């Protein structure tokens, strides 16, 4: 079978397509014939060596993909051959609160990833996908979509009339927009591109703020909310944007801390968290239970993920370069 390996060193140019033997199916496991995969910023960090500098080579990257179940192991009766399914981001986190052991099962990081023609997963670590989605669309769900669902719906408990701020137009942010609108919230979006903001407004956002032309975007947010601030912020910037988020969020509001696009180093004054009674919630993707609940909503409302561009497997380096450029709107996908 074909697989993509980060071979002898870090870097996009180290990604190579190789032949590997197909893995055996153990009891309690299933074999997926993969159809499509999607990229996350975390995958770029893995390839650059920023995520786990001690990674052992060769290593198969990527956490997100969709495939057809072609074989089930002994004792499996919950998954059927022929089903279309995604591996969970953390196959061992199927329900309940995250623990250390479950966190150490993250694909494409702690565990090898899924960028191969065939993968074998624990039967409880895969979930069926909405029937109306294409393979390319379904491949975007395991990390970005579940992360947004966890932030906005499961932990965020967004209600009709709430105001939500999304940062940028990557996969998590656009899924957060869709789920916040589904919950009846008003959405404000930030971006460095007026063109991207126009597209977000067409998707249903109420307001767009260009943070290059309006660097004090937290002031603009408070102006748009008549001084109150937003109920919830989907924080993907990290240390570089957190100080502004603390000013933009309302008293007793919530900040879902998801990404570190501006880097992990930096300082901010934690006093506003205390004085404004702000809840800062770390979001590390989500469980299989969250994935299933999200899929029900996606199916019921016929929601479709936003795909920027689709590459072939042998164009994997170009796919990563495109993600690295930051020019994408939505998800970057690889299709077999």
C-alpha positions as CSV (number, residue, x, y, z in Angstrom):
1,X,0.0,0.0,0.0
2,X,1.0,3.6,-0.4
3,X,1.8,5.7,2.6
4,X,3.3,9.2,3.2
5,X,6.2,9.3,5.5
6,X,8.2,12.0,7.2
7,X,11.4,10.1,6.5
8,X,14.7,11.0,8.0
9,X,14.3,14.6,9.2
10,X,11.8,17.3,9.7
11,X,10.6,19.6,6.9
12,X,8.0,19.5,4.1
13,X,10.6,18.3,1.6
14,X,11.1,15.2,3.8
15,X,7.6,14.0,3.1
16,X,7.7,11.1,0.6
17,X,5.3,8.6,-0.8
18,X,6.5,5.0,-0.1
19,X,5.2,1.4,-0.3
20,X,4.5,-0.3,3.0
21,X,3.0,-3.7,3.8
22,X,-0.7,-3.6,4.8
23,X,-1.1,-3.8,8.6
24,X,-2.8,-6.9,10.1
25,X,-6.3,-6.6,11.7
26,X,-6.2,-7.6,15.3
27,X,-9.2,-8.6,17.4
28,X,-11.4,-5.6,18.3
29,X,-10.1,-3.6,15.4
30,X,-11.2,-2.6,11.9
31,X,-9.4,-1.9,8.6
32,X,-10.3,1.3,6.7
33,X,-9.5,1.8,3.0
34,X,-8.8,5.5,3.1
35,X,-10.5,7.8,0.6
36,X,-9.5,11.3,1.6
37,X,-7.6,13.2,4.2
38,X,-7.5,16.8,5.5
39,X,-4.7,19.0,6.9
40,X,-4.6,20.9,10.2
41,X,-2.2,23.5,11.4
42,X,-1.1,20.9,14.0
43,X,0.1,18.7,11.1
44,X,2.3,21.5,9.8
45,X,3.8,21.8,13.3
46,X,4.5,18.1,13.4
47,X,6.2,18.2,10.0
48,X,8.3,21.3,11.0
49,X,9.4,19.6,14.2
50,X,7.6,22.1,16.4
51,X,5.1,19.7,17.9
52,X,7.3,16.8,19.0
53,X,11.0,17.4,18.4
54,X,11.8,13.9,19.5
55,X,9.6,12.2,16.9
56,X,11.0,8.9,15.7
57,X,11.4,8.5,11.9
58,X,10.0,7.3,9.6
59,X,6.6,8.7,10.7
60,X,3.2,8.8,9.0
61,X,1.5,12.2,9.6
62,X,-2.1,13.5,9.7
63,X,-5.0,12.9,12.1
64,X,-7.9,13.4,9.8
65,X,-9.3,11.2,7.1
66,X,-12.3,9.1,6.0
67,X,-12.4,5.6,4.6
68,X,-14.5,2.6,3.9
69,X,-14.5,-0.3,6.4
70,X,-13.2,-3.3,4.4
71,X,-12.5,-5.8,7.2
72,X,-13.4,-6.2,10.9
73,X,-11.5,-8.2,13.5
74,X,-12.7,-10.9,15.8
75,X,-15.3,-9.7,18.3
76,X,-16.3,-6.6,16.4
77,X,-20.1,-6.2,16.0
78,X,-20.5,-2.4,16.2
79,X,-19.0,-1.6,12.8
80,X,-20.0,-3.2,9.5
81,X,-18.0,-3.8,6.4
82,X,-19.0,-1.2,3.8
83,X,-19.6,1.6,6.3
84,X,-17.9,4.9,5.6
85,X,-16.1,6.1,8.7
86,X,-13.6,8.5,10.2
87,X,-11.0,7.6,12.8
88,X,-11.4,9.6,16.0
89,X,-8.6,12.2,16.6
90,X,-8.0,10.3,19.8
91,X,-9.3,6.7,19.2
92,X,-9.2,5.9,22.9
93,X,-11.3,8.9,23.9
94,X,-14.8,7.7,23.1
95,X,-16.8,9.3,25.9
96,X,-16.6,11.1,29.2
97,X,-13.7,13.4,30.5
98,X,-10.3,13.2,28.8
99,X,-7.6,11.4,30.7
100,X,-3.9,11.0,30.2
101,X,-4.1,7.6,28.5
102,X,-6.7,8.8,26.0
103,X,-4.7,12.0,25.3
104,X,-1.7,9.9,24.4
105,X,-3.6,8.2,21.6
106,X,-3.8,11.3,19.4
107,X,-3.3,10.3,15.7
108,X,-0.5,11.9,13.8
109,X,1.3,12.9,17.0
110,X,1.5,10.4,19.8
111,X,0.2,7.6,17.5
112,X,1.2,7.3,13.8
113,X,-1.1,9.1,11.5
114,X,-3.6,8.1,8.8
115,X,-2.0,9.4,5.5
116,X,-1.9,5.9,4.0
117,X,-4.1,3.8,1.7
118,X,-5.1,1.5,4.6
119,X,-5.2,2.1,8.4
120,X,-6.2,-0.2,11.2
121,X,-8.1,1.3,14.2
122,X,-9.8,0.1,17.4
123,X,-13.5,-0.5,16.5
124,X,-14.5,2.0,19.1
125,X,-12.2,4.6,17.7
126,X,-14.1,5.2,14.4
127,X,-17.4,6.8,13.7
128,X,-19.8,6.8,10.8
129,X,-20.1,10.0,8.8
130,X,-23.1,11.9,7.5
131,X,-24.3,10.3,4.3
132,X,-24.8,13.6,2.4
133,X,-21.1,14.6,2.6
134,X,-18.5,13.7,-0.1
135,X,-15.4,11.9,0.9
136,X,-13.4,15.2,0.8
137,X,-16.0,16.9,3.0
138,X,-16.1,14.0,5.5
139,X,-12.3,14.0,5.8
140,X,-12.4,17.5,7.4
141,X,-14.5,16.4,10.4
142,X,-12.3,14.6,13.0
143,X,-10.1,17.5,14.3
144,X,-11.4,20.9,13.1
145,X,-15.1,20.2,13.2
146,X,-15.1,18.3,16.5
147,X,-12.9,21.0,18.1
148,X,-15.4,23.7,17.0
149,X,-18.4,21.7,18.2
150,X,-16.7,21.1,21.6
151,X,-15.9,24.8,21.9
152,X,-19.2,26.3,20.8
153,X,-21.8,23.7,21.7
154,X,-20.5,21.2,24.3
155,X,-18.4,23.5,26.5
156,X,-19.6,26.8,25.2
157,X,-23.3,26.1,25.6
158,X,-24.0,28.9,23.2
159,X,-27.7,30.1,23.3
160,X,-29.8,32.1,20.9
161,X,-28.9,35.8,21.1
162,X,-25.3,35.2,22.3
163,X,-22.5,36.9,20.4
164,X,-19.5,34.8,19.2
165,X,-16.2,36.0,17.9
166,X,-14.2,33.9,15.5
167,X,-10.6,34.6,14.6
168,X,-9.5,34.0,11.0
169,X,-11.0,31.8,8.3
170,X,-9.3,28.4,8.9
171,X,-11.1,25.2,9.4
172,X,-11.9,25.5,13.1
173,X,-13.1,29.1,12.8
174,X,-15.5,28.4,9.9
175,X,-16.9,25.3,11.6
176,X,-17.4,27.5,14.7
177,X,-19.2,30.0,12.5
178,X,-21.6,27.3,11.2
179,X,-22.3,25.8,14.6
180,X,-22.8,29.2,16.3
181,X,-25.3,30.2,13.7
182,X,-27.0,26.8,14.2
183,X,-27.4,27.7,17.9
184,X,-28.9,31.1,17.0
185,X,-25.9,33.3,17.9
186,X,-24.6,36.4,16.2
187,X,-21.1,36.0,14.9
188,X,-18.3,38.6,14.5
189,X,-15.3,37.5,12.4
190,X,-11.7,38.8,12.1
191,X,-9.3,38.4,9.2
192,X,-6.5,40.2,7.5
193,X,-8.3,39.9,4.2
194,X,-11.3,41.9,3.1
195,X,-12.0,39.3,0.4
196,X,-12.2,36.6,3.1
197,X,-14.3,38.7,5.3
198,X,-16.8,39.2,2.4
199,X,-17.0,35.4,2.1
200,X,-17.6,35.0,5.8
201,X,-20.4,37.6,5.7
202,X,-22.0,35.6,2.9
203,X,-21.9,32.5,5.1
204,X,-23.9,34.3,7.8
205,X,-21.5,36.3,10.0
206,X,-23.0,39.6,11.1
207,X,-19.8,41.7,11.1
208,X,-16.2,41.4,9.8
209,X,-13.2,43.2,11.2
210,X,-9.9,43.5,9.2
211,X,-7.2,43.3,11.9
212,X,-4.6,44.8,9.6
213,X,-6.5,47.9,8.9
214,X,-8.0,47.9,12.4
215,X,-5.2,46.6,14.7
216,X,-7.2,47.6,17.8
217,X,-9.9,45.1,16.8
218,X,-10.9,44.5,20.4
219,X,-12.1,48.1,20.4
220,X,-14.2,47.5,17.3
221,X,-15.7,44.4,18.9
222,X,-16.8,46.3,21.9
223,X,-18.2,49.1,19.7
224,X,-20.2,46.5,17.7
225,X,-21.6,45.1,21.0
226,X,-22.5,48.5,22.5
227,X,-19.6,48.3,24.9
228,X,-20.6,44.9,26.4
229,X,-18.2,42.6,24.6
230,X,-18.9,39.2,23.1
231,X,-20.2,36.2,25.1
232,X,-17.7,33.7,23.6
233,X,-14.4,33.9,21.7
234,X,-13.0,31.0,19.7
235,X,-9.3,31.8,20.4
236,X,-7.0,30.3,17.7
237,X,-4.2,32.9,17.9
238,X,-2.7,32.1,21.2
239,X,-0.3,34.3,23.1
240,X,-0.3,37.1,20.5
241,X,-4.1,37.6,20.5
242,X,-5.0,36.6,24.0
243,X,-4.6,40.1,25.6
244,X,-7.0,41.5,23.0
245,X,-9.4,38.7,23.5
246,X,-9.5,39.4,27.3
247,X,-10.6,43.0,26.4
248,X,-13.1,41.9,23.8
249,X,-15.0,39.3,25.9
250,X,-17.8,40.4,28.1
251,X,-17.9,40.0,31.9
252,X,-18.5,36.4,32.8
253,X,-17.9,35.4,29.2
254,X,-15.9,32.4,27.8
255,X,-12.7,32.1,25.8
256,X,-12.1,28.8,24.2
257,X,-8.4,28.5,23.8
258,X,-7.7,26.3,20.7
259,X,-4.8,27.3,18.7
260,X,-1.3,28.9,18.8
261,X,-1.1,30.5,15.3
262,X,0.8,33.5,16.8
263,X,3.1,31.2,18.8
264,X,3.1,29.8,22.3
265,X,5.5,32.2,23.9
266,X,4.4,35.5,25.4
267,X,3.0,37.1,28.4
268,X,-0.4,38.6,29.2
269,X,-1.9,40.0,32.3
270,X,-4.3,37.5,33.9
271,X,-6.0,40.1,36.1
272,X,-8.9,40.6,33.7
273,X,-9.7,36.9,34.0
274,X,-10.3,37.5,37.7
275,X,-11.9,40.9,37.6
276,X,-14.3,40.1,34.8
277,X,-15.0,36.5,36.0
278,X,-13.9,35.1,32.6
279,X,-13.8,31.4,31.9
280,X,-10.8,30.3,29.8
281,X,-11.4,26.8,28.5
282,X,-8.7,24.7,26.9
283,X,-10.2,22.7,24.0
284,X,-8.3,19.6,22.8
285,X,-10.5,18.4,20.0
286,X,-13.2,16.1,21.5
287,X,-14.6,12.6,22.2
288,X,-16.3,10.1,20.0
289,X,-19.5,11.0,21.8
290,X,-19.1,14.6,20.8
291,X,-18.3,13.5,17.2
292,X,-21.6,11.5,17.0
293,X,-23.7,14.4,18.4
294,X,-22.1,16.8,15.9
295,X,-22.8,14.4,13.0
296,X,-26.4,14.3,13.9
297,X,-26.6,18.0,13.7
298,X,-24.7,18.1,10.5
299,X,-27.0,15.5,9.0
300,X,-30.2,17.2,10.2
301,X,-29.2,20.6,9.0
302,X,-27.4,19.4,5.8
303,X,-24.3,21.4,6.8
304,X,-21.4,21.2,4.4
305,X,-17.7,21.9,5.4
306,X,-15.9,24.6,3.5
307,X,-13.1,23.2,1.3
308,X,-10.4,25.5,-0.1
309,X,-8.6,23.1,-2.4
310,X,-8.1,19.4,-3.0
311,X,-4.7,17.9,-3.8
312,X,-3.7,14.3,-4.8
313,X,-1.6,12.2,-2.5
314,X,1.5,12.6,-4.6
315,X,1.0,16.4,-4.2
316,X,1.4,16.2,-0.5
317,X,4.3,18.7,-0.3
318,X,2.3,21.2,-2.3
319,X,-0.7,20.7,0.0
320,X,1.5,21.5,3.0
321,X,3.0,24.5,1.2
322,X,-0.5,25.8,0.5
323,X,-1.5,25.4,4.2
324,X,1.7,27.1,5.2
325,X,1.0,30.1,3.0
326,X,-2.1,31.0,5.0
327,X,-3.9,31.8,1.8
328,X,-6.5,29.1,2.3
329,X,-10.2,29.7,3.2
330,X,-11.4,26.6,5.0
331,X,-9.9,23.2,4.7
332,X,-7.0,21.9,2.6
333,X,-7.8,18.3,1.5
334,X,-5.9,15.4,0.0
335,X,-7.8,12.8,-2.0
336,X,-6.6,9.3,-3.0
